[in-house]
Amino acid sequence: MSLSPLAPELQFAAFAEQLREPNASLISPDRYAAALHLDMAELAAHAHVHRNTLAARPQSPKVQAHLRESLRVLRAAFDVAAGDQARAVYWYRNHPIGDFGYKTAEQLVADGETDAVLGYLESLAGGASG
């Protein structure tokens, strides 16, 4: 049985909705960390903020920008993984990418290289091997 082209989009929409801060237009750092099996100190390091910022100021532009950039890459990873959340998250967190010094997508996003990772994922979706 093949998945419809909308399957990854719908899977991602459900995933992203789970990350939303209730009754707000924010991504919840707590929910994001839980979904990606991160501890808050690790998430704070990736976002380049003090770990207390995540709880005290989840609306911080720096926190929200990092979370949005992460979701951009995760959305593309969902496409490559045909909507499989576990595979997409695993790839994002753990797959070393040779073209980028064997850093993971997670490390590259933390380094501000989101567009490079997206370009890489687009090349995979177009048939390149990775």
N, C-alpha and C positions, 0 to 999 in steps of 0.2 A: 504494500500500500504506500503510495507516495503522498507526501505532505503537500498541501496547497501552498502557493507562494505567500499567502497571508499567514501561514502557521507561525513562522518565526516572529513576525510582527505582533501577532496576538499573544504569543508566549512572552515576548518581551514586555508588552503592555501590562500583562498581569504581574510580571516580575517587578517592573518599575512602580506599579501601584502599591505593592507591598512595602516599598521603601519610602513612601510618602508619609510625612509627619501628619498625624490625624488633624483634620480641620485646618490645614495650612498648605501653602504652596511651596513647601520646603522638602528637600530630601532629608530624611532623618538619619543623622550619623549613626545612631544606635541600631536602627533597622538595617542600614547598609552594612555595618560591621558584622551584624549577626548573619546576614545573607551570604556574605563572603568569608565568613569564619575568620574574621580579623579581631584582634583585641584593639581597644581604643588607643593605646599608645602607638601601635603600628599605623593605624589610620591617621592619627595626628602627625606622625612623622611623614607620611606620604603627602599630607595636605600642607606640610610645613607650618604647623601651628602647635601651640602648647596643648597638651592633651586636655587640660581643663576647658579650653575654648570649645571643644566639641559639645560638652554638656552645658556650659554657661552661655555660649553664643552660637548655637547651631546655625543661626541665620547669617553668621559671618560671611561676607563675600568670598573670602579666601576658602573657607570650608565648602560652601556651596559650589564655587567654581571647580574645585577639585572633584567633588562628587558628580557634577554634571559632565566633566571631561571623562571621568571613569565610565559613566553611563553611555557616553558616545561610543567608546570602544567596546563596551559590553554589548551594545545594540548590534554593532557590526559582527561581533563574535557570535551572537545568536544566529545571525544569517548564515555564517560559515558552518555553524554547528546544527543547522536545520531546526532551530528552535529548542535545542536540548540545553536547558538551563545549566545542568550539572557540568556538561562538557564545556560550555561557554565560560563559566566561572572558573573551572579548573584550568582551562587554557589561559585565561587572563592572569591568573595568579601564579601559575607554575611553569608554563611552557617557555623555555629559553629560545629566543629568536636569534638565530645565527647572524642575520644581517645587521643586528644591533648589538653586537658584542655579547651575545647570549644573555641579554637582560630579558626579563619578562615584560609583558605588556603593562602590568601593574607598575613595575619600576620605571618604565618609559613614560607613563602618564605622570607619575610623581616628578619625573625630570622635565616635564613640560613638552614631551614629544608625542602628544596625542595625534597630531595630523600625520606623522610618520607611521605610527601604528595603523591608523586608518588606511593609509595608502598600501601598507603591507597586506592588510586584510582584504582590501579590494583586489589586489593582485591574486590572492588565494581564491577569492570568489570567481575570478576570471579564469581560473584553471592553472595557475602557477602552483608548484609543489612547495610545501612548507614543512 
